[in-house]
Every structure is written in C-alpha cells, then in structure tokens.
Amino acid sequence: MNESDSTVALPAELAKQAERYLAQFDRGIITFDELENELIGAAHSLAGREFERSHPDWSKNALFDRAAWETGFEAKRRAEAELGATFALALAEVYEQAAGLVAWVFQTPQWRQALKPVTARLIEAGNEGAGAMESEASLGWSASWHGVLPPEARQAVRDAALDSEASMIDLLEADREGDAARVAQIVAASGRLGCVSPALHVLRLRRQEGRPVAASEIAALLDLEGLAEQGEFGGLTHMAVELLADGATETAVAWSSAVDDAQLFHAPAERPTIYSGQEPYRVYHQDRLTRDHGPGWCVQWCNAGDARLLGALATVDWIGGNHVRARERATACDSGADQQGWSASGVELLAEWVLSRDLEPAERFEALNAMTERGIRAHVTFGLLSDQIHEELAELSEVLGLPPEEATQHRTNLDRIRAKPKMYLHFEPFQFPSLLARLPHVERLIASAVTVDTNP
C-alpha cells in the first residue's frame, strides 16, 4: 500500500472500542502504554475480522491441504499487518492520545504508510535544531535506516555528540556518505561502553543495501579483549556471526573463542512454557538485562550472557573448523524451550543441527526428519535452515537406498522453502539470521546466484 492510500475513515466498530479504552485511561484503570497496546491490538483484531469476512471459507477449504493452509494463513497475517497499520493511523488522526501510533507504524514493515506524517515531523524538528532532533531520535533512526531521512534532519544531527541518540542517526548517514573517520569514532566510542550494536547496524545496513560489508574492518575498531573482560558475550557472538557471514571465518572463530562458556548462565530447571527463555533470565539475571549500553539501539541479546548463545557459537565453530568445541557447545545449549512443543528458539535448532553432524546416516536422517516434523506440527518456519535440512534429507534418502519418491519429495519442498528464507517462530525470534547464509548447502545456493533475503 502506498503512503497516499494510508488514511481511511475510522470504522465505527474500532471507534467504539477506542472510546472504551480511552475512558479506562481517563479513569486511571490502564496506563498510557497499556492504552497504546490496546489500541494497536484493536486495530489488528479488526483487520483480522475484515479478512475473515472477505474470505469466509479460507480455513475450511485448506483444512486438509497444508500448502493451501499456509498460503491462506500468510495472506491473513499480511492483511492484518497492512490493514492494521491503516487502522492504527486512522486512530492517530482522530484521537490525540493515539498520536504515538504513527511512530509505531513507522517502525513496522508497513512503515511507508506513515511516511508523510513522519517526514513532516522530522523536517520540523530538523529546522528547530539538534535539540529537537534528539527528541525525535527514534523516528530519525528509522527514517535513516530506510534511506528517507529529510535533508533538514540530516543537517541537524551532523557531528552529534557521541553520548546522544542522534549520533546513531549520524552513524548510518556518515557510513552511506563514506565518512570512515566519523563511523570509526562512533563505533569505537560505543565499543568502549561494551556495546557492539552500532557496529552491527553498520554491517547489516551495508548488506541490506548491497554495499561491501567489510566486517573485519569494523570489528578491528572494537577492543575484543576488553569486551570479553566486561562479559559482553552477546555482542561477541553477534560479531562472530557477522564476520562469518562476510567470509572472515578465521576472525569469526577468534571472536567466538573470546566467549567464556563457564560464565554463561543457564535457565532454571523449571521454566514456564510460553515465557521460556525470557522470564527466568529476567528474574535471575536482572543486572545483565538492565545493563545500559548508551544510545546504541541495542540489537537483541547484545548484552546477554545466557547459554542459548551456545547454539550460535557452536555453528560458528563448526563452520570454522573447530568441531570439538562445536559439539561441546551444542550439547550445553539450553534446549526444550517450550514443553508443549509449540516453540523453539533458532539457536536451539542450530545446536540440534550441529549435533546431528556426527550421527550415522540413518540416525541423522531420523534426527533431521524429527526437526521438520516438529516444525510442521507447530506451524513454524525454519527459513534457510529448512533448505539445509531438506537438501540433506534428499541426499540421505539416496545414501540409505530409500524409495526414489522420498528424495523427490524433499527436493519438491525446496522450491516452497526457498520462497520463505526467513525463520518464523511463535514466541522466540531468531537472533542470528545472517548465520544461516553460511550453512553448507545454503551457501552453495547463494553462490550459484539464487538471490535470497537473509537480513533481519
């Protein structure tokens, strides 16, 4: 949907719900944050109902056809996101208390719908100067990431103070402009605070825009030993992954080696189901989760120190040739995130994949099949990891002398899988998507000029 189509009249059904939440807010029953969450939820719920009204038979028709069910489900999810964003902007037009929904939409994949009002705000702030831009730093960051920062805003954040949020906008713009000295200044300053997120953002932006990534050059701006001494193991893992993704395998293994496994903490034995991997870490390690890295817009797990990092580290080590440590780390990675079988974190899946490397063909076939079957039952998408697994299963089918249709089925699945390169899990987002591009079969696929999007 274009930004010109982004506004619609507020539906009466949604207005009625909004009035009820606003009344609760006025009476002090819910907080402002809760009000915004309720309004966003109401917008998306209405979008879902609109889809159901327009497609009353989609779930019934696809009941016994998994491919048709997935197609319908994705269409519904896409409609909810797009129309939900439109409804959220309609709420922001009508209710002053909902004005923050404009910024929320701008930080979603539907950001173009909010481009006009956001651009107007950033131009106004840019004309007012650096102080006003600091107040709009989050919007400015998103605009810069998408390459739509107005010139007025760019000028206002030029040479922003290193301890300001506006410096992160300056970082992205300076990198596009080829100002290596300014980029180095900002990345190194954040590194001294223990934060590698600015460096990661630069690398990911370059990859997204098709520019040379030069991960080793960015990594050299950071003090590896100092970060390790501070226990910034999440940042170390992220950088190891980005180095590996950029082909700097030896340097990636060096960063992986700087992580002290003995200092990583594991989840308690008893964990709640859908909150697994989240609440226990907050309860037991609040100090780590609340560590302030400064104005870095930290990527998830940047300041983490928990044992789930071992899944990503094990994969880096395996691809980098340190198979012994890879097996040890994969074994130690926390697993079984959800006892009901509805969710698994990406790093746990990678740990399983690493552990399957040493199995005999028949056992590996069984282990990889089990992974895919769990994904089917849970309606989750493994992304490029599925590509890796099904290619292996096709080869193993031939090695084991199974009926030809077994290998054919797995290769048939690949066409469908390659259209969905991103991993989608119910409760735990996959934190290291660029790592998937270095899986053996996937890497061969990419090298043979098949374009896939592996960016977060």
Helices and strands as residue ranges (DSSP letters): G 3-5, H 12-26, H 32-54, H 58-61, H 66-94, G 96-98, H 100-106, G 111-114, H 115-128, H 130-135, H 137-145, H 151-157, H 166-176, H 180-192, H 197-208, H 215-219, H 224-229, H 233-245, H 249-257, G 261-263, H 279-284, H 286-289, H 309-320, H 323-332, H 346-355, G 356-358, H 361-378, H 384-399, H 404-418, G 433-438, H 440-447
